[in-house]
């Protein structure tokens, strides 16, 4: 869009209406708000998710575990909800209190029953089904940031559009009034 279509209406224009000036200022304000707040919202949302993932990562501890059964073969999409290149399988590990526990977690494909793997437990010793992977956390943070920035921009665009609709209603009402006055003058024979 050429810049001259965005500029404010000239002040010396006799056809300039207050609604035209208001619409121009709304467009300028919306553009500035989108340019400033949308990226800021994306950065804040992405940073918050990243900080949460890092806190969760500090609460995780790796333990050595043994597969108790063969994991399902990975063909296309994992029906058990595996993430990335991992599949879910039942493992056995020793908890910090010395008890032996079993549970299901994500493991690398190709392992068999009896193979050792690394499992992740939370600070209470409970097995994590899908532990956070740093690469996944970064991708999620970026995706959340993009969605937050886009949503913020769309929110401001929607508010601008609603404002334009209200200004158009006002314009139409003013035009209707002007036409009614002109019609009355024409009927009375006045130019």
Secondary structure, 3 states (H helix, E strand, C coil): CCHHHCCCCCCCCCCCCHHHHHHHHHHHHHHHHHHHHHHHHHHHHHHHHHHHHHHHHHCCEEEEEEECCCCCCCCCCCCCCCCCCEEEEEEEEECCCCCEEEEEEEEECCCCCCCEEEEEECCCCCECCCCCCHHHHHHHHHHHHHHHHHHHHHHHHHHHHHHHHHHHHHHHHHHHHHHHHHHHHHHCCCC
